């Protein structure tokens, strides 16, 4: 998918990373942020965190889909930081948002390289992450984050009616 400036990164509520918009409205009344080391254990930690959070938000019906999406996006973010020439490998940040009708998953990494969807088949062991994100989510995109460097890759999933 092409670069998109239409990220849901603006306007969430709660936590320092989840502020209300300038009018005081809370378009994302549910919001949580987790910073992870760019380590092989991070996707598993992110999945468990998302599962617990969805249960807390009474959105457990989305657990399987959200765990898959979180895992793929965090894995891609870790891979994106591998090629950075920095003294210390930067973390990745997972942010989950919900208005109870949809859940948005955002993953930030320090790389400005765009995510690339490959046409790997479903049995491939590598390179199918964004294909799965495209298949499972309603929509996804990415945007550069000039204020802190790097990029955010995000996707949205709707709550079943």
N, C-alpha and C positions, 0 to 999 in steps of 0.2 A: 504494500500500500504506500502511496506517496506521502511525503511530509505533510503534516496538517498543523495549522495554527489553531485549530478548534479543539484544543485539549480541555478536558474538564478540570484542569489544574487550578482554575480560579474559583474562589468563592466557597470553600468548605467551612465547616464549623468544628469546634473543640480542638484541643492541643495547639501548641504554637504553630504547627504546620497546617492547621485546619481552622483558619480564621473566618469569621463572617465577612461578607462582602461589605463595601463602604456604606451601604444603606442600612446595615445591621441585620439584613435578612440572612437566613441560614439555608441556602439551597441544598446543602448536604448535611442534614442534621446528625448523621452518623459518620464519624471519621476517626481513623486511627493510623498511626505511623509507626513503622518498625525499621530501625537501621540495622543492617547486617554486615558482617565482614564478608568480603568477596572470597569466600572459602567454599569448598565442595559441600560442606554441611548446610550451607545457607538455604538451598531450596527446600530441604526437609523441615528446617526450622520455620520457614515462611509458610509452608503448607499447614503445619500444626497450629501456628498463630492464626491463620485465616480460618481454619476449622473452628477453633475456640471462639473467635470473634463472631462468626456467623451464628453460632449457637447463642451467644450473648444477645445478638441483634434479632433473634427469632427468625433467621433466614437460613436455617439448616437445610432446607430443600435444595439450596444451591451449592452445597458443600462439594460434591464431586466435580462440578464444572469449575468452581472457583479455585479449588486445589490444583486442578490441572493447569489453569491459566496462570496462577501465581507461580507454579513450579517452572513453567516454560519461560515466563518473562524474567524471573530471577536468574534462571540458568543462563539466559541470553545476556543479561546485564553482567554477570560474572565473567562470561567469555569476552565481552566487550572491554572489560577493564584489564584483561591479560596483556593486551598489546600496548598499554600506556607506559610511557617512559617516565615514571615517577619514583621517587625514593620509597614512598610507602604506598601500597595499593589502596586506592580509595574504596570506601564502603559502597554498598548499594542500599537504596531506600525503597521500602514498600509502603504504599499508602492505599488504604481501602476506604471507599466512600459509599454511602448509600442514602437514598431518600425513601427506602422501603419498597420502591417500585423497580429499582435497578441497583446494581452494584458496579462500581467503577474500580478497576485495579490499575494503579499507576506504579511503575518501577523506574526509579532514577538511577543512572550510572554516569560516571565522569567522562565517558567517551562522547565525542561529537559525531562519530561515524554513524550513518543511518542504519537502522536494522534492515536486513535483506531477507526477503522471503524467497526460499529456494523451492524448487519443485521436486524435492525428495519424496519418494513413495512412503506410505505409512509403515512399511516394515523396516525402513532405514533406522539405524541407531543414532544418527546425527543429522541435523539440518532440517528437521520437520517441525520445529517449535512454532514458528510463525504460521505455518500451514494449519496446525492445530488451533492456534489462537484465532485464525480467520474462520475456521469451521465452527468453533464452539461459541465465540462471542458474537454479539449483535454487530459490533463495529470495533475497529481498533485503528490507531494512528500513532504518530510520534511527533514530538516537538522539541526543538532546542530550548535550553534553559539558560539564557545569557547571564542572568543575575547570579547564578551559582555555577555555571559551566555545565557541560554535559548535555544530557537529553532525558526526556521522560517518554517511555513507551507505555501506552495505556490501552485498555479495552473495557468494554461495557457489556454487561449481561443483564437481561431482564428477569424479574421475579416471575415465576409461573403463576398464572391466574387461577 
